[in-house]
Amino acid sequence: MLYLPREEGQGLVEYALILALVAVIVIAILLILGPQVGSIFSRVTSGLSNA
């Protein structure tokens, strides 16, 4: 009988690492662009309340 290696665990770890990397990138982008997006929303809401 031939031995077939099981690679499900390895694939799962690779997906988890990719997911963690994407999460870190998204958090970094939000930290960098967060204040700019907040000021845009503030201007939109103040423009709508003045109209």
N, C-alpha and C positions, 0 to 999 in steps of 0.2 A: 504494500500500500504506500502510495506516495504522500509525502508530507507537504501540505499546502499551507503557506504562511497566512495568518489572518492579519489583514491590514485595516480593519474597521477602526480600531483604536487610534492608529496613526493618522488616518484621514480625519477623525474627529478632532484630534489635537491640532492638525493643520487648519481646519475650519475655525477652531477657537482662537488660534493665533491671528488669523486674518481678521476675524471679528474684533478682537482686541485692538489691533492696529487701526482699523477703520474707526473704532470708537475714540481712540486717542486723537486721530486726525480731526474728527468732527468736533471734539471738545476744544482742541486748539483753535480751530477756525472760529468757533463760537466765542471763545475768549478774545480773539483778535477783533472780530467784526461786531461783537455784541453791542458795544456803546454806539457805533454808527447806526446799526439797525434800530436801536432804541430811540435815537434822536430822530430818525426818519418817521417812526410811528408817532412820536410826540408831535412833530410838525403836522402830520396828517390829522391827528385828533384835534389839535388846536385849530387847524384850518376848517375842519368840519363843524366845530362848535361855534366858530365865528360866522359861518355862512348862514 
